[in-house]
Amino acid sequence: MEYTTFGRTGLEVSRLAFGAGPIGYLGSSPEQAGRVLNLLLDRGVNLIDTAASYLGSEDLIGRAVGHRRNDYLLMSKCGRRVEGAEGADWSARLVAETVDRSLRRLGTDHLDVMLLHSCSLEVLRQGEALGALVRAREAGKIRFAGCSADNEAAVCAAGLKDVDVLMCSVNLCDQANLDGALAAAAAAGTAVVAKRSVANAAWKPLEAQQGLYRDYVKTYAERFRAMALDPRELGFPGPGAWPEIALRFTLAEPRVHTLSVGTTSPANAEANLALLAAGPLAPAAAAAIRRAFQVAQAAAGAPWPGLT
């Protein structure tokens, strides 16, 4: 496993992180979640990315690998109302109660990172929610505060002194943050986690997508068709290579420290590790994907923003 220094946090983080959304949203059993989580921890993945709103994912993580807490960094997200925490969205009370709720559910005395979840520019400028995270940090409940955001909100967040970690969309169908947020993060030394690193498998037919991912992927699927990419022109044999192309495209972005990729399947986890080992996409192929995005976006007549 390759590791990198996680921005100005000084933490060493694996280049692949486990995204816990699928185990929550798709209703994994504790046994299923445990198989995937333990496999990845055994193979050197050391960042688990979850959220208070990912249904049962925090409970599953605590039950499955709570006994291995020293083996991983733990990142969750908060800001919107969830069962078991009181207060209005983005209020200091809700953020504080959600931090405590996450600690209970995950079976830990601290989170390594807590992010504001899909935070708007207005919320960031108001400062109440971020201020609550700062107080949680001062109390030792979290080590670092951060924000999951895109577009203008991500640019703003990356430059704030109390935002040590930024999570934003980066993939072959979602490139808006490459020119804005990632530049701001690099200038500030902010750690970057790429979400939707494989574009929610935009090349699959919508009927093959699981559950709520059918809604998430529609925009990406439209962009993917408009980009009209040919894997053979990128140096790959055919459509079966799209998972590899997608992951390695995001991996090729040097300003991204780690890629969050979720799965409920040990076999898929093994496949992702193999793709990671293949390394970043060749510069010429990555540049061709960048050009295809820019050409298709121009033909659409309007910017393609990062999806929150």
N, C-alpha and C positions, 0 to 999 in steps of 0.2 A: 504494500500500500504506500502511495506517495502522500506526504504531508506538506503543508505549507503554513507559514506564519499568518495568523488570522488578523490581518490589519494591525492596528495599534493596540489590540487587546493583548498581544503577545502570546496567545494560545496557539498550540500546534493543532491543526485540524486536517482530517483526511480530505482528499479531493472529492470523495463521494460521501454524501450525507444520506441518511435514511429519512425520507419524507413519510410521516405517519398518517397523512390524510386517508389513504386507501384502507388501512386497517380499521379506521374508525367508521368512515362512510360506507364501506362495503361489508361491515358487520363481521369482521374476523373473530374467531374464538380465541381465548387466551392461548390455547395450544398452537393455533396457526400463527398468531402474532409472535409467539415465543420462538418458533422455528425460524422465521425470517430474521428476527432481531438477533438471536444468538448466532446464527450463521454469519451475519454481517459483522458483529462484534468480533467473532473469532477470526475473521479475515482482515481486521484492522480498521473498519469503519468506526469512527469515534465521535460522530455528531448525530444526534437524534433530533429531528425537527418535527415538533407537534404544535398543537394549538388548543386552547380551551374550547373552541367551537368544533373541533374534529370529533364530535360525538363521543364515543367511548375510548378514543385513542390514548388519552393520558392514563386512564385506569389500566388499559391493556399493557402499556409500557411499564408502569409501576409493578404490576403483577408478574410480568414476564422477565424483566431484567433489573428490577429494583435491587436485587442482591449483587448486581455487578456495577453498582453506581460509579465506582472508581474507574471503570473501563470506558466511560463515554462522557462527552459534553452534552448537556441537555438544553434545548432551546424551545420555548413555547411562545404563544402569542395571545394577546388580550385586547380589550377595548370595547367590544360589543357585548350586549347582555347575553348571559348564559345562565342556565339553571344553577342555583346555589350561590349566586353573587348578586347583590343589590346595587341599584344606582342606575342613572341614565347612561346611555352610550357615551363613552369617552370621558366620563366624569372621574374625578380622583377617587371617589368611593368605589366605583365599579372596578377600576384598575387595581386598587389595593386589595379588594376582596377577591378578585380573580387570581391575583398572584398567590394569595393564601390558599385558594381552592386548588390551584395547580400543584402547589407543594404537597397538599394532602393526597391528591389523586395520584401523583407520581411517586409518592412515598419517599420524599427527599427533603432535606433541610435547606436546599438552595437550588436555584436555576442558574446555569452559566450565562444564559442570555434570555431576556424577555423582550419581545417585540410588540409594538403597537400594530394591530392586524389590519392590513389594507386601509391605512390611515390617509385621510385627505389633507390637502394643503391647509385648509382652514383649521382643522384640528391641530395640526402642528403649530400653526401661528398662534393659536390660543394658548397653548402651552400647558393646559391643566393635566392632560393625560400623560405627557412626557414628564412633567413635574412629579407625578405620582410614582412613575418608574424610578426616577432619581431618588426619591425617598425610600423606595424598596431596596435600592442599591445601597444606600447609606445604612439601612437596617440589616444588611447582610443577607437579605432574602434572594437577591439576584446579584450576579457579578458584573454584568454589563447590560445596558439598555440599548434598544434599537428600534427599528421601524421596518415594516413590510409595506412598500409603496411603489408606485410607478409614476413615470412622467414628471410633471413639475413637483409633485409632492416628494418624489424620490430624490430629485436634485436638491431640494430644500433640506430634506432629512440628512443627506450625506454630508452637508456642511455644518450641521449643528454639533456643538462640542459635546453634548450629552448623548449623541447617537454614535455608538461605537460599531454597530452592526447594521447593515442595510440588506434587506432581502428584496429582490425585484425580478421581474420576468425577463429572461434572456434565453432565446432559442431561435431556431432558423425561421420561424414564422412571427417572431416578436423581437424586433431589433431596435425599437425606439430608444431604449435605455442605454444602448451601446454608445451613443453620441452625447447623451446628457448625463444621466445619473452615474454611469461608471466613470466618466471623466471627473465628476465632482468628488466621487468617493476616492479615487486614486489621489487626487490633490490633497484630500484631508486625511488620508491614511485609514479610511473607514473600511472595515471588513465587509465583503460582499458575498452573499449567498444567492445563487441563481435558483429561482423557482420555475416550475414548468420547463425543466431543462430539456425534455424531449418533446416539447410542443404537444403534450397530451396525445401523442401518436396520431397527428393530424392526417396522415396518409391512410388511416383505416376508414372503412365505410362507417357512417354514423351508427348504423344498426349494430355494429360490432363493438361499440363503446359501452362501457359498463355504467349503469345508473346515471348519476348526476353528471358524469364526464361527457355525456352526450351534449349537454347544454354548454359546458365549458369549451368544447372543442369546435363548435360550429364556426366561430370566427376564424380560428386557425385553419380549419379545413378549407374555407373559402380562400384564404390567403395562399395556402399551399397549392391549390389548383391554379390560382392566378400566377404564381411564380413559375409554373411549368418547368420544374427542375427534372433533369434526366440523370439518374444515378450513374449511368455509363459515362456521361460527360464529366462526372466528378471522380472517376477512377474506380467505380464500383460495378459489380456485374449486373445488378437489377434491383427491382423494388424491394426484395427481401433485405436489402442493406439499409433501409431507411432508419431503423433504430440505431444502428451504428453511426450513420452519418449525422443524425440529430444529436446524439450524445457527444460525439467527438467535435461537432461544430461548437457547442457551448464550452466544451473543455478547452478549445483553442483560444478562448478569450482570456488573455493573461490577467485582466483586472478582476476576474471572478476567482474567489478563493476556494469555494466548494460548490458542488452541484447537488441540490436536493432532488432525489428521485425516489418515488414511492412505489411499493408493490406489496401484494399479499402472498406472493409465490416465491418459495426458495429457489425454484428453477430460474425465474426471472431475475432474482437477486444475483445468482451466479452469472447469468448472462450479462448483467450490468457491470459486474466486476471484470469480466473478460473484455468488454468494450473499453472500460477505463484503462485496462492494461495496454490496449492498443495505442493509447496516447492521443494527442490532439490531432484534428483533421489537418491534412497538408495545407499550407498557406494558400496555394492556388485554388484548392477546392473551397476553402472557407471564403476566399475573395469572390468566387463565382456565386456562392450563395448570397453574399452581401449584395452583389450587383443585381441578382434576380429579384431580391426583395425591393431594392430601390426602383427598378424598372416597373415592377408590378404596382408598387405604391404610387408612382407617378401616373401610371395609366388609370388608376382608380380615381384620381383627381382630388384626393384628400389624404392627409397623413394617416398612417396606421399607428395608433398609440399603443403603448404597453397595456396589456390587459391586467386589471387589478384582481 
